[in-house]
Amino acid sequence: MKIGILSQDANLYSTRRLREACQQRGHEAVIINALRCYMNINSVQPSIHFEGTDLIGFDAIIPRIGSDITFYGCAVLRQFEMMDVFSVNQSIAISRSRDKLRSLQLLSRQGVGMPITGFASKPDDVLDLIKMVGGAPLVIKLLEGTQGIGVVLAETQKAAESVIEAFMGLKAHIMVQEYIEEAGGADIRCFVIGDKVIASMKRQAAEGEFRSNLHRGGSASLIRITPEERKTAIAAAKAMGLSVAGVDLLRSKRGPLIMEVNSSPGLEGIEAATGKDIAGMIIDYIEKNAGKSRRHLQNQ
């Protein structure tokens, strides 16, 4: 097969591993920078061009779209979908998961466990907003933040008020969430492919830090998840419509709580922690489903 990897950097670990996994299975791997693509949108023969070349003959696309290029990256991916190319994750599912507020509303609709979350626009809503999530300590998140950036733990009522008012003064969109103290600065990343959790790892925050992101100095280790955690992670990915996802959850007194569903999860940390060939499993998923998807489209 000819498989395209939508990525801005061919040297990133995840991109390299996906290319290696393609080649090891006898497939052609082409790395495509979405920002350098341009599109011919028409009703007869839609096409995508890259460096003066028409991108044709692709059997599948693996989108590795960074959060900073979600809009344009999803537009390019939609164009591939219009050309009947199988995508590991559909553009609409990526858009859903990137909108933190919308993704939480979708999880809520499906009854998936998550921290109590408040969202507001005006500063005069602040006191009731804090009360809504159970008071301080609480977590304040920028909707556009990634990799732990724009996430603040407010340990007192006064600190919470000050931070919320400061963000609102900057006209930033924020969420306020209850702080799950019993999680102890740790979360669990579940890697979902299809309808299975194929790997999971515990991410522990560094000393004096509450954010467990590996980019913030957190450490990763192998962990055995419970049947309820497995079921919750799969339900969260399904709620977004994602076939490949990194689902982050917390262990709480009331069961697993979803923090985030990532449509472009990194491979380095989880491959190192679990020793599993995650990139290879993604290619296996393509091999099993790309042809099936095309036959379905032809029969419609």
Disulfide bonds with the S-S distance in Angstrom:
none
